[in-house]
Amino acid sequence: QVQLVESGGGLVQPGGSLRLSCVASGSTIRFNTMAWFRQAPGKEREWVASITASSGTTYGNDVKGRFTISRDNGKNTVYLQMDSLEPEDTAVYYCRGFNTWGRGTQVTISS
């Protein structure tokens, strides 16, 4: 059974940066597309970014140019580097892969 565990969330001021990590256990991520989603209070869960097995990346319009998704197959980990953070980025961020969700990590952008 695959498990995904996110970490790296926290409280950051507008304009700041955070790096989220998603560690997979139970299977290798090497051959899988992995993704990040987020859910803000009172809103639907939305897709943020994806990375294919060959490291091709795609991004949602709201984060393009500010967020970077990457992977380290040796560490079975996917990352989300988030720069130029805005209050609108406040949400619980979830890792997705193997048709499985992680439990999420809270990101709060506030001065």
C-alpha positions as CSV (number, residue, x, y, z in Angstrom):
1,Q,0.0,0.0,0.0
2,V,1.4,3.4,-1.1
3,Q,1.6,6.2,1.4
4,L,2.4,9.8,0.7
5,V,3.5,12.2,3.4
6,E,3.8,15.9,2.8
7,S,5.9,18.3,4.9
8,G,7.4,21.8,4.7
9,G,4.3,23.9,5.2
10,G,4.1,26.9,7.6
11,L,3.4,30.6,8.0
12,V,5.3,32.9,5.7
13,Q,5.0,36.6,4.9
14,P,3.9,37.7,1.4
15,G,6.8,37.6,-1.0
16,G,8.4,34.7,0.9
17,S,9.3,31.2,-0.1
18,L,8.6,27.7,1.0
19,R,9.6,24.2,-0.2
20,L,7.2,21.4,0.2
21,S,8.2,17.8,0.2
22,C,6.2,14.6,-0.5
23,V,7.8,11.3,0.4
24,A,6.3,8.1,-1.0
25,S,6.6,4.7,0.7
26,G,5.4,1.4,-0.5
27,S,6.3,1.9,-4.1
28,T,8.8,3.7,-6.3
29,I,7.8,7.0,-7.8
30,R,10.2,6.5,-10.7
31,F,7.7,5.5,-13.3
32,N,4.8,7.6,-12.1
33,T,3.4,11.1,-12.8
34,M,3.2,13.0,-9.5
35,A,1.2,16.1,-8.7
36,W,0.4,18.8,-6.2
37,F,-3.0,20.1,-5.4
38,R,-4.3,22.6,-2.9
39,Q,-7.5,23.4,-1.2
40,A,-8.3,26.8,0.3
41,P,-11.0,27.3,3.0
42,G,-14.4,27.2,1.4
43,K,-13.1,26.3,-2.0
44,E,-12.8,23.2,-4.2
45,R,-9.5,21.3,-4.3
46,E,-7.5,22.5,-7.3
47,W,-4.6,21.2,-9.3
48,V,-1.3,23.1,-8.9
49,A,1.4,21.3,-10.8
50,S,2.4,17.9,-12.2
51,I,5.7,16.2,-13.1
52,T,5.9,13.2,-15.4
53,A,8.2,10.2,-15.1
54,S,10.5,11.9,-17.6
55,S,10.4,15.1,-15.6
56,G,8.1,17.0,-17.9
57,T,6.3,19.7,-15.9
58,T,3.0,21.6,-16.2
59,Y,1.5,24.3,-13.9
60,G,-1.7,25.9,-13.1
61,N,-2.1,29.5,-14.4
62,D,-2.2,30.9,-10.9
63,V,1.3,29.6,-10.0
64,K,3.1,29.5,-13.3
65,G,6.4,31.4,-13.0
66,R,6.4,31.3,-9.2
67,F,6.2,27.6,-8.3
68,T,8.6,24.8,-9.4
69,I,7.8,21.1,-9.1
70,S,10.7,18.6,-9.1
71,R,11.5,15.0,-8.2
72,D,14.3,13.0,-6.7
73,N,13.6,9.4,-7.6
74,G,16.5,8.2,-5.4
75,K,14.8,9.7,-2.4
76,N,11.4,8.7,-3.6
77,T,10.4,12.4,-3.1
78,V,8.6,15.1,-5.0
79,Y,9.1,18.8,-4.2
80,L,7.2,22.0,-4.7
81,Q,9.3,25.1,-4.5
82,M,7.1,28.1,-4.0
83,D,8.4,31.6,-4.4
84,S,6.8,35.1,-4.4
85,L,4.1,33.7,-2.3
86,E,0.8,35.6,-2.1
87,P,-2.0,35.5,0.5
88,E,-4.1,33.8,-2.2
89,D,-1.7,30.8,-2.0
90,T,-3.0,30.1,1.5
91,A,-4.3,26.5,1.4
92,V,-3.7,22.9,2.5
93,Y,-1.3,21.4,-0.1
94,Y,-1.7,17.8,-1.1
95,C,0.5,15.4,-2.9
96,R,-1.1,13.0,-5.4
97,G,0.2,9.9,-7.1
98,F,-0.6,6.2,-7.4
99,N,-4.3,7.3,-7.2
100,T,-3.5,8.2,-3.6
101,W,-3.7,11.4,-1.6
102,G,-1.4,12.5,1.2
103,R,-2.9,14.1,4.3
104,G,-1.7,17.5,3.3
105,T,0.4,20.3,4.8
106,Q,-0.9,23.7,5.7
107,V,0.6,26.8,4.0
108,T,-0.4,30.2,5.3
109,I,0.7,33.5,3.8
110,S,0.1,36.4,6.0
111,S,1.8,39.5,7.3
